[in-house]
């Protein structure tokens, strides 16, 4: 499916949401996060042997994320984020069947994850009694969104001839996460986000594929209260 929503339009929408939400109170925050994610297989029906020359089941990516969140006075918080990561794959075998020649395929992928989340604040009886704990906020949440993927492919046959192509696709992502923030002052906090997400289209697929269907993430960052 071709991407009908260019990334620049998505970023403009994100900035508009941040600006418009400031009218509704002081619970609005904006921040940056970065960290690593690991894509893996949990569906045993997927053809992991075709994942590449090494047959890797795991793929690591580096996430760069901008996010905005709104914390209510009743333990609920809402968040929207835009995350970017990229990776490269290589497949070399004679089973691609594009011609009688054997091909080597290299691909470069860039993902933009646009995710919305609902979170609930976790508290304990000693939270307000301990000065250190009083600066710590902890939330459990659920999230869902869309992943916009831009891919570029380079095919080289055994005669040295090179073919190039490109494709765009959109996928759904959903999962659970744990968000923590530790206050360094009146407006600045350091944050962490541990998340587990799945791609439902791949997870419940009955066809062999090289796409990974689950993602485990850990990101650290900083957030500013507007």
N, C-alpha and C positions, 0 to 999 in steps of 0.2 A: 504494500500500500504506500503510495507516495505521501510524503509529509506535506500537509496543507497548512501548517502553522510554523512559519519560519522562526528561528530562535530569537531574532531581534524583536519580533512581536510579543513573544512570551516574556522577555525581559521587561519590555515596556508595560505589559500587563502587571507583572510582579511589582514594579516601581509604583504603578498607580494604586495597587492594593495597599502598599505600605503607606503612601501619602494620605490616602483617603481614610485609613483606619485611625490615624492620629487624632481625628476629630472625636473619637469615642472614649478617650480616657488616657491614663498614664500607664496602662498595663502593656502598651505596645513596646516591642523590642526588635532589634535588627542585629544580625550577627553573621559571622563567617565560621565555617568548619572545614577541616581537612583530615584525611586519614585513609585507611586502606579497607578494601572490600575483597571478599573471596567468593567467586561464583563456583558452584559445584553441582553435582547430580544427586538427586534423591529418588528419582523415578528409575527403577531398575530396568524398565523396558527400553530406555534410551540407548542408542548405539554408541557407547563410550569408545569403542575401538576406532571410530572414524573421527575422533576429536582432533587429530593432527598426527604429525610424524612421530611424536612421542606418546600419543594416546593419553595425554594429560586429562584427568578428570577435573582439575582445579585450574582456575584462572584468577590471578590477582590483578586488581586495578587500583589506581590512586584517585581518590575522590577530592574534588574541590567544590565547595558548596556555599551558597549564600541563602540566608533564611530570614523570615520574619515571623514573629509569634505574638499572640495576645493572651495575657494571663488575666483571668477574671478573679473576683474576690471570693468565689465559691469553689476553689480548688480545680477548676477546669482551665485548660489552656488550648489554644488553637494555633496551628503552625502551617506555613506554606514554605516550600524550599525548592531551589533549582540547583541540581547537582550535575557536574560534568566529570566524565572519566573516559579513558580511551585505552585501547589494547590492539595488539597485532596477533594474527594467526597465520600459520603456514601448514599446508597440506601437500604432501608429495607422494603420489601413487599413480597407478595406471587404471584406477577404477572410476575415474570421473566421467569417462565415456563421451567426451566432447568430440573426439575423433579417434583414429587408430593410434595417434601419438600419445605418449605419456606426458602428463602435465604436472608442473609445480604451481601451486596457487598461493599467493600471499595476499592477505587482506588487512586493511587498517580500518578500525571501527571507532567512532566517536559517539558517546551516549550522552543525552541530556535527560535527566530524571526530573520531572515536575511532579511534586508530591504534596498532598495535603494531609494533615494529621490532627487527631483529637487526643488530648492527654488528660489524665487525672492525677492530682497531686497526692503523694504518699506521705503520711505523717506518723509520728510515734509520740507517746506521752512525754518523753524527755526532750522533745525537739525544742521547745521554747525555754527550757531550763539550762541548756548547755550553750555557752557562747559560740562554740565551734559549729554545733549542729544547727543553731539558729541561722547561720549564714548559708546552709546547704538546702537546696530545693531538689526534690526527687519526683519524677513523673513517670507513669507507665502509660503507653499510648498505642493506638492502632493507626495505620496509615495506608494510603492508596494513591495511585497516580498513573502517569503515562511515561514511558521511556521512548524518546525519539532517537533512532539510530541512523547514523549516516555511515555508509560503508563504501570503501574503494577496493577493487579487486585487480590484481595483476596476475595473468596466466602466462607461463613460459613453457613452451613445449620442448621436447628433446632435440629439436633442430635449432633452438635458440630464438624462435619467433615469439614476440611478446604481444599479448592481447590485454586490453584494459576495459573495465566497466565500473559502474557505480550504481548504488541502490539506496533508497531510504525506506524505513519501516517504523511502525509504531507498535509498542507492546504495552500491556497492562502489568503493573506491579502492585503488590499488596503485602502487608506484614504487620509485625509488632515491634516495639522498641522501648528502650528505657532511656530517659533524658535526665541528666543531672546538671545543676548549676551551683557554683560556689561564688558568693559575693566577695569582690575585692574592694568594694566601695559603694557609694550611693547608686551609681549607674553602670558600673562595669562588673561583669561576672565571667569566669571561665566555665566552659561547658564540656560535657561529653555526651555522646550518643552511641548506644549499642543497639543494633537492629538486626532483625531476621526477616527477609522478604522472599517471596516466591513470584515466579512468572506463571500464572494459571494456565495460559495457553500451552506452554511447554510441559508443565507439571502433569497435566491430564491428557497429554498427547499420546496416541497409540502408535505413532509413526516414529521411526528412527530419526534422530537429529543430533547435530553437534552442539546445539544451544544448551547452555546450563540452565537449570530450572530453579535454583535457590541461591540466595545471596546473604552472606554474613558480613556485617560492617561494624567498624569501630572508628569513630571520628571525634576529634578534639577541636575546640574553638573558643571564641570569645563572643560575648553578646553585650549590647549596649541598650540601656533603657532610655527611650526617647522622652 
